[in-house]
């Protein structure tokens, strides 16, 4: 029964997403083809194969973190802060997919790094989650002793912890992303949840706009936000699982 419910839920998601996203995909593909043929028609000196090679080169360079800015290129995704953020996204299994090692040595190291880093990350997240839960339980116990409302105190503290977590990890961060990335609040909220749930589609990633200048602390603070936010969201998901069971 549980398996049928699971498959039905996934099928429902697939059907809704197909209905919502498929028309936009078709429209984007048609628009791209139209731009392609208009470019060739307006610039007869360009040849189709040469243009295709240029486009493929730009795509490959972008995957490596290099973008064109006038007659120069922008670097910086593999500086220390960028590499630190990539390391966090690797061992937390978010895996945005917008950046990956391009050298053989880098790929081998990434495998070994993730092999030991993922268990370490799980242990750390569990410890952080247990500390959060212990803090909530102690506050509830202390409040219950003071006001002699054990059940009400527990409910009040858990509600406060939920609201505080929502503010710190989901509701307030989009304001920072709006300022630093130029995203809308909805886009920032979407990125926050997709990141903390480790879905990590990679359509929105912080610190990747070559037209913006980011402060040095930005990616490091976001890395810590990811770590503590994942622990908090894991607790919420655990409560949901216990409720469903």
Rosetta blueprint (number, residue, H / E / L):
1 X L
2 X H
3 X H
4 X H
5 X H
6 X H
7 X H
8 X H
9 X H
10 X H
11 X H
12 X H
13 X H
14 X H
15 X H
16 X H
17 X H
18 X H
19 X H
20 X H
21 X H
22 X H
23 X H
24 X H
25 X H
26 X H
27 X H
28 X H
29 X H
30 X H
31 X H
32 X H
33 X H
34 X H
35 X H
36 X H
37 X H
38 X H
39 X H
40 X H
41 X H
42 X H
43 X L
44 X L
45 X L
46 X L
47 X L
48 X H
49 X H
50 X H
51 X H
52 X H
53 X H
54 X H
55 X H
56 X H
57 X H
58 X H
59 X H
60 X H
61 X H
62 X H
63 X H
64 X L
65 X L
66 X L
67 X E
68 X E
69 X E
70 X L
71 X L
72 X E
73 X E
74 X E
75 X L
76 X L
77 X L
78 X L
79 X L
80 X H
81 X H
82 X H
83 X H
84 X H
85 X H
86 X H
87 X H
88 X H
89 X H
90 X H
91 X H
92 X L
93 X L
94 X L
95 X L
96 X L
97 X L
98 X L
99 X L
100 X L
101 X L
102 X L
103 X L
104 X H
105 X H
106 X H
107 X H
108 X H
109 X H
110 X H
111 X H
112 X H
113 X H
114 X H
115 X H
116 X H
117 X H
118 X H
119 X H
120 X H
121 X H
122 X H
123 X H
124 X H
125 X H
126 X H
127 X H
128 X H
129 X H
130 X H
131 X H
132 X H
133 X H
134 X H
135 X H
136 X H
137 X H
138 X H
139 X H
140 X H
141 X H
142 X H
143 X H
144 X H
145 X H
146 X H
147 X H
148 X L
149 X L
150 X H
151 X H
152 X H
153 X H
154 X H
155 X H
156 X H
157 X H
158 X H
159 X H
160 X H
161 X H
162 X H
163 X H
164 X H
165 X H
166 X H
167 X H
168 X H
169 X H
170 X H
171 X H
172 X L
173 X H
174 X H
175 X H
176 X H
177 X H
178 X H
179 X H
180 X H
181 X H
182 X L
183 X L
184 X L
185 X H
186 X H
187 X H
188 X H
189 X H
190 X H
191 X H
192 X H
193 X H
194 X H
195 X H
196 X H
197 X L
198 X L
199 X L
200 X L
201 X L
202 X L
203 X L
204 X L
205 X L
206 X L
207 X L
208 X L
209 X L
210 X L
211 X L
212 X L
213 X L
214 X L
215 X L
216 X L
217 X L
218 X H
219 X H
220 X H
221 X H
222 X H
223 X H
224 X H
225 X H
226 X H
227 X H
228 X H
229 X H
230 X H
231 X H
232 X H
233 X H
234 X H
235 X H
236 X H
237 X H
238 X H
239 X H
240 X H
241 X H
242 X H
243 X H
244 X H
245 X L
